[in-house]
């Protein structure tokens, strides 16, 4: 029994259609749930999510945070002025600022007081700047809750403590060709995984589709035509 090129083409097209429909069907609910989750989060800021703002005479929730970061050697003088400027930009003030220079490395602590509605934006901005110059080790967030009528002026501000310390970079720098190779390596691995999965799933699916095409074309359609001719 000879298989024609037309039958093979129809079988491949059918297999691709089934695979595409399967991928879409399996990912559509997950995508909808993720869109709903992130859409809700983007529509309401962190302040509203945690309930940082509140109307007078109601319960007030205020976020405090501790941020710890390790910086590359020589970047402490860049991060500290950024935090000072960001504190002023967000309507806050610096309560204390302690810095120590020891064995060629800087370390220190900055305590900022900010309006509750700007606390999360300040925390995120500080985290991004630390990541650009080193790495964030820890962000610990705590929530204080009380009634606005019983709150004092100092209690109505968020306290953000930032602990920074420089560290020496250990070892020699990785050669540029090695860095480029390492950046491409994950892509190669992902491509090989996709190819393997495609062969494992695609080949049996193509054979199954070819069987369906041959069954319809060589058995079902001739029988249908035969019965149609009899009825006529």
Secondary structure, DSSP 4 states (H G I P E B T S, - for coil): -PPPHHHHHHHHHHHHHHHHHHHHHHHHHHHHHHHHHHHHHHHS-HHHHHT----TTSEEEEEEEEEEEEEETT-HHHHHHHHHHHHHHTT-EEEEEEEEEETTEEEEEEEEEEEHHHHHHHHHHHHHHHHHHEEEEEEEEEEEEEETTT--TGGGEEEEEEEEEEEPPPSPPPPHHHHHHHHHHHHHHHHHHHHHHHHHHHHHHHHHHHHHHHHIIIIIHHHHHHHHHHH-
